[in-house]
Amino acid sequence: MGVVVSFDEGRSDPESSLNDLVALVAKGMERVNATILSRTGSDVAMIPEVANHLIASGGKRLRPILTLATADLCGYAAGDGAVKLAASVEFMHTATLLHDDVVDESDMRRGRVAARIKWGNEASVLVGDFLLGQAFRMMVEVGSLRALDILSAAATVIAEGEVMQLTAAKNTETSEDEYLAVIRAKTAELFAAACEVGPVLAERPRAEQAACRSYGMNLGIAFQLIDDVLDYGGTSASMGKNVGDDFREGKITLPIVLAFRRGTEEERTFWRRTLQDGDVGKADLDTALAILRKHRALEDTIDRARHYGAIARDALALFPNGPMKSALLQVVDFCIARAH
């Protein structure tokens, strides 16, 4: 495989930026994890096998952590509702990953063989559907019609984002605005919903609900943009998949959009051959990296991520200073620092 651009050298561990938040919600996350395990149970043996293969594979559970954190930020102390909604958010996320791997024909997920490789596409899709069903059962149990509305609307938007991505797949003519619309729906919407339901449970004013939603939405966009960069400049160990998978799968991400727009006709012909036609040779990843470097496409994508991270930070200005607000601000640092 080709040489990759390393953004890691000489930098501290970005996960240290998450430590404060993880510590603040540790007790709540113990209950979330217990809920997740109990709700994956089924008399159909394959269901817990497939679900736990992915759930137990070491994801950071950032989305449910954010649900607990924003609920705490807004003074929600009752606990049970936030725990169930956090577990619902994680089930929604896991379901989308199972479905994504089938659509993308991915072989790896979080450093392990993808469920679809081990059990087949049909099982992956159906177990994803089971998890969505369990998520909605927990939402109903919480009894907040507004929270149910937010998360069910998010499920719809995420599905729309998946279809948008499918229609844009391998299309090198995709614009930056079109690509951002895809990641807002596909990735950032669940971050936004995860952060919005906490203040809803706490019955906080709409301004605070909107602020938490804005924080989540812009954090989610920043998170995905850095993921785009990591496909060309990360490591397999840190990503849980092979470097260059997006390129080999013909995915149009922001670095590609920028490089295609800025490139020569010869370079555009290269992108059309590799991404649209799927004609990828052994040396093509190296060529892709050289073109991305030439046009500063990776650096400018990181700059875009910093921009959305700054908007996320500003959204929290409405709240008084305190340990939880400080920890949530540090999550923005974590998302951006993954590229360094």
C-alpha positions in Angstrom: 0.0 0.0 0.0 1.1 3.6 -0.6 2.8 6.0 1.7 0.4 8.1 3.7 0.6 11.6 5.0 1.1 11.4 8.8 -0.5 14.0 11.0 0.6 12.1 14.2 4.2 12.8 14.7 5.2 14.8 17.8 1.7 15.3 19.0 0.0 14.3 22.3 -2.7 11.7 22.4 -5.9 13.5 21.3 -8.1 11.2 23.4 -6.8 13.0 26.5 -9.2 15.8 25.5 -12.0 13.4 26.2 -10.9 12.3 29.7 -12.7 15.0 31.7 -16.0 14.3 30.0 -15.7 10.6 30.3 -15.0 10.9 34.0 -18.0 13.2 34.5 -20.5 10.9 33.0 -18.8 7.6 34.1 -21.6 6.5 36.4 -24.3 7.3 33.9 -22.4 5.4 31.2 -22.2 2.3 33.4 -26.0 2.3 33.4 -26.1 3.0 29.7 -23.8 0.1 29.0 -25.9 -2.2 31.2 -29.0 -1.1 29.4 -27.4 -1.8 26.0 -26.4 -5.3 27.0 -29.8 -6.1 28.4 -31.6 -4.7 25.3 -29.5 -6.8 22.8 -30.9 -10.0 24.4 -33.1 -12.2 22.2 -34.2 -15.8 21.9 -32.9 -15.6 18.3 -29.2 -16.4 19.0 -27.8 -14.6 16.0 -29.2 -11.3 17.1 -27.0 -10.8 20.2 -24.1 -12.3 18.4 -24.1 -9.8 15.6 -25.1 -6.9 17.7 -22.5 -7.5 20.4 -19.8 -8.1 17.7 -20.0 -4.4 16.9 -21.2 -2.9 20.2 -18.4 -4.6 22.1 -15.7 -3.7 19.6 -14.3 -0.7 21.3 -16.2 2.4 20.0 -15.9 5.5 22.2 -19.7 5.8 22.6 -19.3 9.6 22.0 -22.9 10.1 21.0 -24.5 8.6 24.2 -21.8 10.4 26.3 -23.0 13.7 24.7 -26.6 12.8 25.6 -25.8 12.4 29.2 -23.5 15.4 29.3 -25.9 17.9 27.8 -28.7 16.6 30.1 -26.4 17.2 33.0 -25.4 20.6 31.6 -29.1 21.6 31.7 -29.7 20.3 35.2 -31.5 17.1 34.4 -30.9 15.0 37.6 -33.6 12.3 37.4 -31.3 10.0 35.3 -33.5 7.2 33.9 -34.8 9.1 30.9 -31.3 10.3 29.8 -29.9 6.8 30.2 -32.6 5.2 28.0 -32.2 8.0 25.4 -28.4 7.6 25.4 -28.8 3.9 24.8 -31.3 4.6 22.1 -28.8 7.0 20.4 -26.1 4.3 20.5 -28.5 1.7 19.0 -29.3 4.1 16.2 -25.7 4.7 15.6 -24.8 0.9 15.6 -27.7 0.2 13.3 -26.5 2.8 10.8 -23.0 1.2 10.9 -24.4 -2.2 10.2 -26.3 -0.9 7.3 -23.4 1.3 6.1 -21.1 -1.7 5.8 -23.5 -3.5 3.6 -24.0 -0.5 1.3 -20.3 0.3 1.2 -19.3 -3.4 1.0 -16.8 -2.7 3.8 -14.6 -5.5 5.1 -13.6 -3.9 8.4 -15.2 -2.0 11.2 -13.5 -0.7 14.3 -10.5 -2.9 13.6 -12.5 -6.1 13.3 -14.0 -8.0 10.5 -17.3 -6.4 9.6 -20.4 -8.2 10.7 -21.5 -8.6 7.1 -18.4 -10.6 6.3 -18.9 -12.9 9.3 -22.7 -13.4 9.1 -23.7 -12.0 5.7 -25.5 -8.9 4.4 -28.9 -10.1 5.3 -28.1 -10.7 9.0 -26.4 -7.3 9.2 -29.4 -5.4 7.8 -31.9 -7.3 9.9 -30.0 -7.0 13.2 -29.7 -3.3 12.4 -33.5 -3.1 12.1 -33.8 -5.0 15.4 -31.6 -2.4 17.1 -33.7 0.5 15.7 -36.8 -1.2 17.0 -35.3 -1.5 20.5 -34.2 2.1 20.3 -37.7 3.3 19.6 -39.1 1.1 22.4 -36.8 2.9 24.9 -37.8 6.3 23.5 -41.5 5.5 24.1 -40.7 4.2 27.7 -39.1 7.6 28.5 -42.5 9.2 27.8 -41.3 12.5 26.2 -43.1 13.1 23.0 -40.7 15.9 22.1 -37.6 13.6 22.6 -39.3 10.9 20.5 -40.0 13.4 17.8 -36.4 14.6 17.7 -34.9 11.1 17.5 -37.5 9.7 15.1 -36.9 12.8 12.8 -33.2 12.1 13.1 -33.7 8.5 11.9 -35.5 9.8 8.9 -32.9 12.4 8.1 -30.1 9.9 8.5 -31.8 7.6 6.0 -32.2 10.5 3.6 -28.5 11.2 4.0 -27.6 7.6 3.1 -29.7 7.8 -0.1 -28.1 11.2 -0.9 -24.6 9.7 -0.5 -25.7 6.8 -2.7 -26.8 9.1 -5.5 -23.6 11.2 -5.1 -21.3 8.1 -5.0 -18.5 8.2 -7.5 -19.7 11.6 -8.8 -16.7 13.7 -9.1 -18.9 16.7 -10.0 -20.2 16.8 -6.4 -19.9 20.4 -5.1 -18.8 21.3 -1.6 -22.3 22.4 -0.6 -23.8 19.1 -1.9 -21.2 17.2 0.1 -21.8 19.1 3.3 -25.5 18.5 2.9 -24.8 14.7 2.9 -22.7 14.8 6.0 -25.1 17.1 7.8 -27.8 14.4 7.3 -25.7 11.2 7.5 -23.5 12.0 10.4 -24.1 15.4 12.1 -27.9 14.9 12.5 -27.4 12.2 15.1 -24.9 14.3 17.0 -27.4 17.1 17.0 -30.3 15.0 18.2 -28.1 13.3 20.9 -27.3 16.7 22.3 -30.8 18.2 21.9 -32.8 15.6 23.9 -31.0 16.3 27.2 -32.3 19.9 27.5 -35.7 18.7 26.3 -35.8 16.2 29.2 -34.7 19.0 31.6 -37.6 21.1 30.2 -35.2 24.0 29.5 -36.1 27.0 27.3 -36.0 26.5 23.6 -33.0 28.7 23.3 -31.0 26.2 25.4 -32.3 23.3 23.4 -31.3 25.1 20.2 -27.9 25.9 21.5 -27.2 22.2 22.4 -28.5 21.1 19.0 -26.2 23.6 17.3 -23.3 22.4 19.3 -24.0 18.8 18.3 -24.6 19.6 14.7 -21.4 21.5 14.2 -19.4 19.1 16.2 -20.7 16.3 14.0 -19.7 18.1 10.8 -16.2 18.7 12.2 -16.0 15.1 13.3 -16.8 13.8 9.8 -14.5 16.2 8.0 -11.6 15.0 10.2 -12.6 11.4 9.3 -12.3 12.4 5.7 -8.8 13.5 6.3 -7.8 10.5 8.3 -8.6 8.2 5.4 -5.6 9.7 3.6 -3.5 10.6 6.6 -4.3 8.4 9.5 -3.3 4.9 10.6 -5.2 1.6 10.4 -4.8 1.1 14.1 -6.4 4.4 15.0 -9.1 4.3 12.3 -10.3 0.7 12.7 -10.2 0.3 8.9 -7.6 0.4 6.2 -6.1 3.7 5.2 -7.3 4.6 1.7 -10.6 2.7 2.0 -12.6 5.7 0.9 -10.4 6.1 -2.1 -10.6 2.4 -3.1 -14.4 2.4 -2.6 -14.8 5.5 -4.9 -16.1 7.7 -2.1 -16.3 11.4 -2.8 -15.2 13.3 0.3 -14.3 16.9 0.9 -10.6 16.5 0.1 -11.5 15.0 -3.2 -14.1 17.7 -3.9 -11.4 20.4 -3.3 -8.7 18.7 -5.2 -10.9 18.0 -8.2 -12.1 21.7 -8.4 -8.5 23.0 -8.1 -6.8 20.4 -10.4 -5.7 20.3 -13.9 -7.6 18.4 -16.6 -5.1 15.6 -16.3 -5.7 15.3 -12.6 -9.5 15.4 -13.1 -9.1 12.5 -15.6 -7.2 10.6 -12.9 -10.0 11.1 -10.4 -12.6 10.1 -12.9 -10.7 6.9 -13.8 -10.1 5.9 -10.2 -13.3 7.1 -8.4 -16.0 7.0 -11.1 -14.7 4.0 -13.1 -13.2 2.1 -10.2 -10.0 1.5 -12.2 -7.5 1.7 -9.2 -4.0 0.5 -9.6 -1.3 -0.2 -6.9 0.4 3.2 -7.3 -2.8 5.2 -7.5 -3.2 5.9 -3.8 0.3 7.5 -3.9 -0.8 9.6 -6.9 -4.0 10.6 -5.1 -2.0 11.7 -2.0 0.4 13.8 -4.2 -2.5 15.6 -5.8 -4.2 16.2 -2.5 -0.9 17.6 -1.1 -0.3 19.8 -4.2 -3.7 21.5 -3.7 -3.7 21.6 0.1 -6.9 19.7 0.1 -6.2 17.9 3.4 -5.1 21.0 5.2 -8.0 23.0 4.0 -10.4 20.3 5.0 -8.9 20.5 8.5 -9.4 24.3 8.4 -13.1 23.7 7.5 -13.4 21.4 10.5 -11.9 24.0 12.8 -14.5 26.5 11.5 -17.4 24.2 12.4 -15.6 23.4 15.7 -15.6 27.1 16.5 -19.3 27.4 15.8 -19.9 24.5 18.2 -17.9 26.2 20.9 -19.8 29.5 20.4 -23.1 27.6 20.8 -22.2 26.8 24.4 -21.6 30.4 25.3 -25.2 30.6 26.5 -24.4 28.3 29.4 -22.5 29.3 32.6 -19.0 28.2 33.1 -18.5 24.9 34.9 -16.8 21.5 34.7 -19.4 20.0 32.3 -19.2 23.0 29.9 -15.4 22.9 30.0 -15.4 19.2 29.2 -17.8 19.7 26.3 -15.6 22.4 24.9 -12.7 19.9 25.1 -14.6 17.5 23.0 -14.2 19.9 20.1 -10.5 19.8 20.7 -10.6 16.0 20.6 -12.5 15.9 17.3 -10.0 18.3 15.6 -6.8 16.9 17.2 -7.5 13.4 15.7 -5.9 14.8 12.5 -2.7 15.9 14.2 
